[in-house]
């Protein structure tokens, strides 16, 4: 029986990437986070939707729980770093932030939404805030006449209302 190159272990026992190279930091070249998570869900779940869809209630509940769990771990890592600013605590924060991104991108994937396109749209809208006022804590606020990102258009394309 022929093994699927996307899931076959390499000589170190690690799973092989789509291109049959070893999986690890820097091994995936210019692959986007969205593509990484599509690969993960294809391998683990055996399926990813080709377009936007509302996941079943059990999947939605799981995704919410995963995001909440990872957000709590990020909060705890911030607390540790604020209490004792050490390199180890900074590394822990980085790991927890990456875990949160992983489940957030995974949620985009199971909903069939192009996360990179949504982030691009939100980024463009946020850049339009540059002429707005700045709050005392440093947050950039919306200027008069600011228009929000058109996420519906990005998610649904021609199907947008």
Beta strands, then each sheet from edge to edge (+ up, - down):
end
